[in-house]
Amino acid sequence: MLARRFLSSIGSVGIDIEAHRIKILQLREHKGKLFVVGAGVVDIPPNGPEEADPVGLAQRVRAAFGSGRFTGRRCVVSLPPQDIYVQSARLPSMPDAELAQAAAWEASQRFGLDRSAMEVDFIRTGATVQGSEDREEVLLIGASHVAIRRWIDPLLAAGLRPTAIETSFTAMARAFRRRCRREADSDHVRAVVAVQASGSTVMILRGEELAFCKVIATGGEQFDRSVAEHLQMDIAAAQELRLARLASATTNAEAEPFADPRTDRAVYEAIRPLLGGFVNEVLLCIRYYGVTFRGHPPDRIILTGSEAREPHLEEALADHCKIPVVFEDDGLPLGALVEQIHSQHLRHPGPAGSWAVAAGLSLRGLSGKPRAGKGSASARRKEAA
């Protein structure tokens, strides 16, 4: 009991690797509230991570870390979505140790990678297969050793000490779990739709549990390509145009409203087919959850991520899914951190939701004491997830 009084209230450094940039964030907790210790952004060259100079990347990370007021060098890293394999599987019910072995071989077959060339983990979703009590649905997660080394080596060269690697969606789930800590919230179900540059993720959170997750290829990069093709401009110009629209749609952005209605309409027409397909994918995920779990449906959809403020996406989701849609920016805990993040570096940090992954990574060291009844190995895995 006395030992817990001296536990550090400062989390690890969260390093969220996206398609075009790396977000670095460290949080501390005081009297139940979160505060920013350090924050920084590192741009990734436009030629992509495969061709990026690891020495140059290490230098940029070191510079951002040195100027970001961080404490310590221990960090938790989230790999880009394109480097993570995720798939649901129905496997026989068994203890964690046996399920880990079964999940590894199942993932090797499904992901097409040799077992010795990848790292595999799993999350129990809590769903049992209808008509059979002997099988359950688990979430398989994998990453190749090549992808892991591509990002970890520059961090090591920058002098950091990675202590864990996890997915962006488990980090986001940890950040959102801060809203559901009471026993009364154990059945609170909400859908989280994270729209990022390289793709999107749909999650269903049931209380503190991650019950469903699916990665969708549609994201900001696909929107940029559609705009470039439709308006006959290069990718860089299309990206700049979309960023201006996103900035004008972000409540926290220090930017003037988007001035040209005709251009705004042309951009919308370019990406409307992608938005339609994306919204339909989200609806299918929610329906699958309803059939599989046969419990309470989500009471809201939370839009988050760096691309979540894409104009008309909120209305399309609400109309198609018939569920209220809210933005993470509109509430706590992340919404209150934007100004603190802004004070750490010169650029505007963008919407609060774009920092959800980095915040969840930093919170890994502040997860606290498990609730009663959560002492099993499976529960500890979910706490760490």
Secondary structure as a PSIPRED ss2 file (coil, helix, strand):
# PSIPRED VFORMAT (PSIPRED V4.0)

   1 M C   1.000  0.000  0.000
   2 L H   0.000  1.000  0.000
   3 A H   0.000  1.000  0.000
   4 R H   0.000  1.000  0.000
   5 R H   0.000  1.000  0.000
   6 F C   1.000  0.000  0.000
   7 L C   1.000  0.000  0.000
   8 S C   1.000  0.000  0.000
   9 S C   1.000  0.000  0.000
  10 I E   0.000  0.000  1.000
  11 G E   0.000  0.000  1.000
  12 S E   0.000  0.000  1.000
  13 V E   0.000  0.000  1.000
  14 G E   0.000  0.000  1.000
  15 I E   0.000  0.000  1.000
  16 D E   0.000  0.000  1.000
  17 I E   0.000  0.000  1.000
  18 E C   1.000  0.000  0.000
  19 A C   1.000  0.000  0.000
  20 H C   1.000  0.000  0.000
  21 R E   0.000  0.000  1.000
  22 I E   0.000  0.000  1.000
  23 K E   0.000  0.000  1.000
  24 I E   0.000  0.000  1.000
  25 L E   0.000  0.000  1.000
  26 Q E   0.000  0.000  1.000
  27 L E   0.000  0.000  1.000
  28 R E   0.000  0.000  1.000
  29 E E   0.000  0.000  1.000
  30 H E   0.000  0.000  1.000
  31 K C   1.000  0.000  0.000
  32 G C   1.000  0.000  0.000
  33 K E   0.000  0.000  1.000
  34 L E   0.000  0.000  1.000
  35 F E   0.000  0.000  1.000
  36 V E   0.000  0.000  1.000
  37 V E   0.000  0.000  1.000
  38 G E   0.000  0.000  1.000
  39 A E   0.000  0.000  1.000
  40 G E   0.000  0.000  1.000
  41 V E   0.000  0.000  1.000
  42 V E   0.000  0.000  1.000
  43 D E   0.000  0.000  1.000
  44 I C   1.000  0.000  0.000
  45 P C   1.000  0.000  0.000
  46 P C   1.000  0.000  0.000
  47 N C   1.000  0.000  0.000
  48 G C   1.000  0.000  0.000
  49 P C   1.000  0.000  0.000
  50 E C   1.000  0.000  0.000
  51 E C   1.000  0.000  0.000
  52 A C   1.000  0.000  0.000
  53 D C   1.000  0.000  0.000
  54 P H   0.000  1.000  0.000
  55 V H   0.000  1.000  0.000
  56 G H   0.000  1.000  0.000
  57 L H   0.000  1.000  0.000
  58 A H   0.000  1.000  0.000
  59 Q H   0.000  1.000  0.000
  60 R H   0.000  1.000  0.000
  61 V H   0.000  1.000  0.000
  62 R H   0.000  1.000  0.000
  63 A H   0.000  1.000  0.000
  64 A H   0.000  1.000  0.000
  65 F H   0.000  1.000  0.000
  66 G H   0.000  1.000  0.000
  67 S H   0.000  1.000  0.000
  68 G C   1.000  0.000  0.000
  69 R C   1.000  0.000  0.000
  70 F C   1.000  0.000  0.000
  71 T C   1.000  0.000  0.000
  72 G C   1.000  0.000  0.000
  73 R C   1.000  0.000  0.000
  74 R E   0.000  0.000  1.000
  75 C E   0.000  0.000  1.000
  76 V E   0.000  0.000  1.000
  77 V E   0.000  0.000  1.000
  78 S E   0.000  0.000  1.000
  79 L C   1.000  0.000  0.000
  80 P C   1.000  0.000  0.000
  81 P H   0.000  1.000  0.000
  82 Q H   0.000  1.000  0.000
  83 D H   0.000  1.000  0.000
  84 I C   1.000  0.000  0.000
  85 Y E   0.000  0.000  1.000
  86 V E   0.000  0.000  1.000
  87 Q E   0.000  0.000  1.000
  88 S E   0.000  0.000  1.000
  89 A E   0.000  0.000  1.000
  90 R E   0.000  0.000  1.000
  91 L E   0.000  0.000  1.000
  92 P E   0.000  0.000  1.000
  93 S C   1.000  0.000  0.000
  94 M C   1.000  0.000  0.000
  95 P C   1.000  0.000  0.000
  96 D H   0.000  1.000  0.000
  97 A H   0.000  1.000  0.000
  98 E H   0.000  1.000  0.000
  99 L H   0.000  1.000  0.000
 100 A H   0.000  1.000  0.000
 101 Q H   0.000  1.000  0.000
 102 A H   0.000  1.000  0.000
 103 A H   0.000  1.000  0.000
 104 A H   0.000  1.000  0.000
 105 W H   0.000  1.000  0.000
 106 E H   0.000  1.000  0.000
 107 A H   0.000  1.000  0.000
 108 S H   0.000  1.000  0.000
 109 Q H   0.000  1.000  0.000
 110 R H   0.000  1.000  0.000
 111 F H   0.000  1.000  0.000
 112 G C   1.000  0.000  0.000
 113 L C   1.000  0.000  0.000
 114 D C   1.000  0.000  0.000
 115 R H   0.000  1.000  0.000
 116 S H   0.000  1.000  0.000
 117 A H   0.000  1.000  0.000
 118 M E   0.000  0.000  1.000
 119 E E   0.000  0.000  1.000
 120 V E   0.000  0.000  1.000
 121 D E   0.000  0.000  1.000
 122 F E   0.000  0.000  1.000
 123 I E   0.000  0.000  1.000
 124 R E   0.000  0.000  1.000
 125 T E   0.000  0.000  1.000
 126 G E   0.000  0.000  1.000
 127 A E   0.000  0.000  1.000
 128 T E   0.000  0.000  1.000
 129 V C   1.000  0.000  0.000
 130 Q C   1.000  0.000  0.000
 131 G C   1.000  0.000  0.000
 132 S C   1.000  0.000  0.000
 133 E C   1.000  0.000  0.000
 134 D C   1.000  0.000  0.000
 135 R E   0.000  0.000  1.000
 136 E E   0.000  0.000  1.000
 137 E E   0.000  0.000  1.000
 138 V E   0.000  0.000  1.000
 139 L E   0.000  0.000  1.000
 140 L E   0.000  0.000  1.000
 141 I E   0.000  0.000  1.000
 142 G E   0.000  0.000  1.000
 143 A E   0.000  0.000  1.000
 144 S E   0.000  0.000  1.000
 145 H H   0.000  1.000  0.000
 146 V H   0.000  1.000  0.000
 147 A H   0.000  1.000  0.000
 148 I H   0.000  1.000  0.000
 149 R H   0.000  1.000  0.000
 150 R H   0.000  1.000  0.000
 151 W H   0.000  1.000  0.000
 152 I H   0.000  1.000  0.000
 153 D H   0.000  1.000  0.000
 154 P H   0.000  1.000  0.000
 155 L H   0.000  1.000  0.000
 156 L H   0.000  1.000  0.000
 157 A H   0.000  1.000  0.000
 158 A C   1.000  0.000  0.000
 159 G C   1.000  0.000  0.000
 160 L C   1.000  0.000  0.000
 161 R E   0.000  0.000  1.000
 162 P E   0.000  0.000  1.000
 163 T E   0.000  0.000  1.000
 164 A E   0.000  0.000  1.000
 165 I E   0.000  0.000  1.000
 166 E E   0.000  0.000  1.000
 167 T C   1.000  0.000  0.000
 168 S H   0.000  1.000  0.000
 169 F H   0.000  1.000  0.000
 170 T H   0.000  1.000  0.000
 171 A H   0.000  1.000  0.000
 172 M H   0.000  1.000  0.000
 173 A H   0.000  1.000  0.000
 174 R H   0.000  1.000  0.000
 175 A H   0.000  1.000  0.000
 176 F H   0.000  1.000  0.000
 177 R H   0.000  1.000  0.000
 178 R C   1.000  0.000  0.000
 179 R C   1.000  0.000  0.000
 180 C C   1.000  0.000  0.000
 181 R C   1.000  0.000  0.000
 182 R C   1.000  0.000  0.000
 183 E H   0.000  1.000  0.000
 184 A H   0.000  1.000  0.000
 185 D H   0.000  1.000  0.000
 186 S C   1.000  0.000  0.000
 187 D C   1.000  0.000  0.000
 188 H C   1.000  0.000  0.000
 189 V E   0.000  0.000  1.000
 190 R E   0.000  0.000  1.000
 191 A E   0.000  0.000  1.000
 192 V E   0.000  0.000  1.000
 193 V E   0.000  0.000  1.000
 194 A E   0.000  0.000  1.000
 195 V E   0.000  0.000  1.000
 196 Q C   1.000  0.000  0.000
 197 A C   1.000  0.000  0.000
 198 S C   1.000  0.000  0.000
 199 G C   1.000  0.000  0.000
 200 S E   0.000  0.000  1.000
 201 T E   0.000  0.000  1.000
 202 V E   0.000  0.000  1.000
 203 M E   0.000  0.000  1.000
 204 I E   0.000  0.000  1.000
 205 L E   0.000  0.000  1.000
 206 R E   0.000  0.000  1.000
 207 G C   1.000  0.000  0.000
 208 E C   1.000  0.000  0.000
 209 E E   0.000  0.000  1.000
 210 L E   0.000  0.000  1.000
 211 A E   0.000  0.000  1.000
 212 F E   0.000  0.000  1.000
 213 C E   0.000  0.000  1.000
 214 K E   0.000  0.000  1.000
 215 V E   0.000  0.000  1.000
 216 I E   0.000  0.000  1.000
 217 A C   1.000  0.000  0.000
 218 T C   1.000  0.000  0.000
 219 G C   1.000  0.000  0.000
 220 G H   0.000  1.000  0.000
 221 E H   0.000  1.000  0.000
 222 Q H   0.000  1.000  0.000
 223 F H   0.000  1.000  0.000
 224 D H   0.000  1.000  0.000
 225 R H   0.000  1.000  0.000
 226 S H   0.000  1.000  0.000
 227 V H   0.000  1.000  0.000
 228 A H   0.000  1.000  0.000
 229 E H   0.000  1.000  0.000
 230 H H   0.000  1.000  0.000
 231 L H   0.000  1.000  0.000
 232 Q C   1.000  0.000  0.000
 233 M C   1.000  0.000  0.000
 234 D C   1.000  0.000  0.000
 235 I H   0.000  1.000  0.000
 236 A H   0.000  1.000  0.000
 237 A H   0.000  1.000  0.000
 238 A H   0.000  1.000  0.000
 239 Q H   0.000  1.000  0.000
 240 E H   0.000  1.000  0.000
 241 L H   0.000  1.000  0.000
 242 R H   0.000  1.000  0.000
 243 L H   0.000  1.000  0.000
 244 A H   0.000  1.000  0.000
 245 R H   0.000  1.000  0.000
 246 L H   0.000  1.000  0.000
 247 A H   0.000  1.000  0.000
 248 S H   0.000  1.000  0.000
 249 A H   0.000  1.000  0.000
 250 T C   1.000  0.000  0.000
 251 T C   1.000  0.000  0.000
 252 N C   1.000  0.000  0.000
 253 A C   1.000  0.000  0.000
 254 E C   1.000  0.000  0.000
 255 A C   1.000  0.000  0.000
 256 E C   1.000  0.000  0.000
 257 P C   1.000  0.000  0.000
 258 F C   1.000  0.000  0.000
 259 A C   1.000  0.000  0.000
 260 D C   1.000  0.000  0.000
 261 P H   0.000  1.000  0.000
 262 R H   0.000  1.000  0.000
 263 T H   0.000  1.000  0.000
 264 D H   0.000  1.000  0.000
 265 R H   0.000  1.000  0.000
 266 A H   0.000  1.000  0.000
 267 V H   0.000  1.000  0.000
 268 Y H   0.000  1.000  0.000
 269 E H   0.000  1.000  0.000
 270 A H   0.000  1.000  0.000
 271 I H   0.000  1.000  0.000
 272 R H   0.000  1.000  0.000
 273 P H   0.000  1.000  0.000
 274 L H   0.000  1.000  0.000
 275 L H   0.000  1.000  0.000
 276 G H   0.000  1.000  0.000
 277 G H   0.000  1.000  0.000
 278 F H   0.000  1.000  0.000
 279 V H   0.000  1.000  0.000
 280 N H   0.000  1.000  0.000
 281 E H   0.000  1.000  0.000
 282 V H   0.000  1.000  0.000
 283 L H   0.000  1.000  0.000
 284 L H   0.000  1.000  0.000
 285 C H   0.000  1.000  0.000
 286 I H   0.000  1.000  0.000
 287 R H   0.000  1.000  0.000
 288 Y H   0.000  1.000  0.000
 289 Y H   0.000  1.000  0.000
 290 G H   0.000  1.000  0.000
 291 V H   0.000  1.000  0.000
 292 T H   0.000  1.000  0.000
 293 F H   0.000  1.000  0.000
 294 R C   1.000  0.000  0.000
 295 G C   1.000  0.000  0.000
 296 H C   1.000  0.000  0.000
 297 P C   1.000  0.000  0.000
 298 P C   1.000  0.000  0.000
 299 D C   1.000  0.000  0.000
 300 R C   1.000  0.000  0.000
 301 I E   0.000  0.000  1.000
 302 I E   0.000  0.000  1.000
 303 L E   0.000  0.000  1.000
 304 T E   0.000  0.000  1.000
 305 G C   1.000  0.000  0.000
 306 S C   1.000  0.000  0.000
 307 E C   1.000  0.000  0.000
 308 A C   1.000  0.000  0.000
 309 R C   1.000  0.000  0.000
 310 E C   1.000  0.000  0.000
 311 P C   1.000  0.000  0.000
 312 H C   1.000  0.000  0.000
 313 L H   0.000  1.000  0.000
 314 E H   0.000  1.000  0.000
 315 E H   0.000  1.000  0.000
 316 A H   0.000  1.000  0.000
 317 L H   0.000  1.000  0.000
 318 A H   0.000  1.000  0.000
 319 D H   0.000  1.000  0.000
 320 H H   0.000  1.000  0.000
 321 C H   0.000  1.000  0.000
 322 K C   1.000  0.000  0.000
 323 I C   1.000  0.000  0.000
 324 P C   1.000  0.000  0.000
 325 V E   0.000  0.000  1.000
 326 V E   0.000  0.000  1.000
 327 F E   0.000  0.000  1.000
 328 E H   0.000  1.000  0.000
 329 D H   0.000  1.000  0.000
 330 D H   0.000  1.000  0.000
 331 G C   1.000  0.000  0.000
 332 L C   1.000  0.000  0.000
 333 P C   1.000  0.000  0.000
 334 L C   1.000  0.000  0.000
 335 G H   0.000  1.000  0.000
 336 A H   0.000  1.000  0.000
 337 L H   0.000  1.000  0.000
 338 V H   0.000  1.000  0.000
 339 E H   0.000  1.000  0.000
 340 Q H   0.000  1.000  0.000
 341 I H   0.000  1.000  0.000
 342 H H   0.000  1.000  0.000
 343 S H   0.000  1.000  0.000
 344 Q H   0.000  1.000  0.000
 345 H C   1.000  0.000  0.000
 346 L C   1.000  0.000  0.000
 347 R C   1.000  0.000  0.000
 348 H C   1.000  0.000  0.000
 349 P C   1.000  0.000  0.000
 350 G C   1.000  0.000  0.000
 351 P C   1.000  0.000  0.000
 352 A H   0.000  1.000  0.000
 353 G H   0.000  1.000  0.000
 354 S H   0.000  1.000  0.000
 355 W H   0.000  1.000  0.000
 356 A H   0.000  1.000  0.000
 357 V H   0.000  1.000  0.000
 358 A H   0.000  1.000  0.000
 359 A H   0.000  1.000  0.000
 360 G H   0.000  1.000  0.000
 361 L H   0.000  1.000  0.000
 362 S H   0.000  1.000  0.000
 363 L H   0.000  1.000  0.000
 364 R H   0.000  1.000  0.000
 365 G H   0.000  1.000  0.000
 366 L H   0.000  1.000  0.000
 367 S C   1.000  0.000  0.000
 368 G C   1.000  0.000  0.000
 369 K C   1.000  0.000  0.000
 370 P C   1.000  0.000  0.000
 371 R C   1.000  0.000  0.000
 372 A C   1.000  0.000  0.000
 373 G C   1.000  0.000  0.000
 374 K C   1.000  0.000  0.000
 375 G C   1.000  0.000  0.000
 376 S C   1.000  0.000  0.000
 377 A H   0.000  1.000  0.000
 378 S H   0.000  1.000  0.000
 379 A H   0.000  1.000  0.000
 380 R H   0.000  1.000  0.000
 381 R H   0.000  1.000  0.000
 382 K H   0.000  1.000  0.000
 383 E H   0.000  1.000  0.000
 384 A H   0.000  1.000  0.000
 385 A C   1.000  0.000  0.000
